[in-house]
Amino acid sequence: MADDELDTLYSVQPAAFTSQRAKLAAAAKQRGDDATANRIAAARKPTTAAWVVNRLAITDQDVRRRLADLSDRLRAAHAAMDGHQIRELSIEQHRLIDEFTRAALDGADAAGVKASAAVREDVTSTLQAAIADPATRDRLGRLDRPERWSGFGAFDADPAPAPTLAPATDLRLAKLTAAVAAAQAEKAEADAALARRQEERDEARLQRDRLLADLRRAERELDQAQKNFDKAQQASRDAAESLQNATARLKRT
């Protein structure tokens, strides 16, 4: 029962959070459920970015599962120092984060909240943190502030026992392999960011071309309207002159 009520609480817009919390806590208290009332009363009001992510996690139960699945595969790839797999999964990570960010912001927009660029950035960073940190992932739906992600070095993978007398060449090779894997992951992230910027640039160009076409069409319509006006104005003058001549002739008869 408490989880359902907390879902309800964290789904409402931040502006309505305090009043909704008081209402739900009072209802739980009235029915004698002190434990639930205390949990609700202790709930902290989320920032806008935290609310956007909470709403996504509450309305789409598949979010946590997909984040956890990608997290497990990234963890395994880093543990194996598999550069190719890290690169592929890094691209998948960016796509998934972009998908969830768009879905979260669209949901907020549908609820009447326009997210700023800063909120968008916080939503993205929180979703990234949820991939890297299981504790953050578990708090989705109950966040009160955005989270930050510092990279997959934060993964606490269980280290394999190191050999007591590992040859220096093997250690050097392991370090080089890890460095290559990290560089490949960074390149994949940069390539994904480049692809996103290219899409944004192409969309901006299309928008510019559409606006220029609209402008040229409007200018043609204005030019034609001006010509029509000039013709009508001349016709009016001609009619006035004809009227004046006819009136003069009438007076002479």
Helices and strands as residue ranges (DSSP letters): H 2-11, H 14-30, H 34-42, H 48-59, H 62-79, H 83-110, H 117-132, H 134-138, G 152-154, H 168-252
